[in-house]
């Protein structure tokens, strides 16, 4: 599936596709959101969840450079140097 095909779907359909067919990689907390990063169909997707209202507020494509910047503290590569 291409990014354009993915983005042409409705938000509920995109969420369903990512939650059922994506690989959850990690998460981060930003303000009141729990943001989960998924790898889905050759691209990265973030799902922005707002626990206080039990609602998914946003779902967006994330470029690799942004993944490295946003999740740099969670990425552990020390095993590569052993």
N, C-alpha and C positions, 0 to 999 in steps of 0.2 A: 504494500500500500504506500502510496506517495504522501508527502506532507499535504499537498493540495487536496487529495481525496479525503484525508483525515480531517482537515479543517473545514471541508464542505459538509461534514456530518453535523447533526445537532449536538449540543453539549451533552445531553444524557447518553446519546449513542457513543460519543467519543469516550466518555467516562467508562461506560460498560466495556467497550473494546479494550481499553487500557487495563482495567481491573481484571478482566478475564484472560487477556492475551499478552499482557506486558510483564516484564520482570522488574519487580521493585528493587531498586538499588540502595537507596538511602533516604533519609529525611532530614529536614531542618525545621527550626522554629523561627518564625519571623512575625514580630508583633503578636497578634492573637491567632495566627495561622499555623497549622501543621502542614508543611509542604513536602509531599512525597515525590521523589524522582523515580521515574520508570524508564526502562529501555523498551521501546515498542516499534516494531517494523523498521528497524535501521535508523531510528532517531530517538531523541530524548524528550520526555514529556513530564511536566510537573502538574500535579493535582493540588490545588490550594483548598485545604479543608479548614473550616471554622468550627472548632469543637463546641463553642458556646451556643451556637444555633444548630449544630449537627447538620451542616450544609456544606456542599462543595461549591465554593464561590467562583473558582476559575480553573481552567485547564489550558495549558499553553505548551507550545514547542519551545525547547531550550537548545541553543547551539552549544557545541562542544566547548568553545572558549568560555561561555557562561557557566557551564557545568564545572569546569576547572576552577573558575573564580568563586562561585557560590558555595561549592562543596569542598574547597581545598583543605579545610580543617578536618573533615571526616575521611578524606582519602589517605590511607596508610600504605606506603610503598616500602616500608622498612624491610619486608621479607625479600624484596628484590636484591638487597645488598648483603644478604647472608650467604 
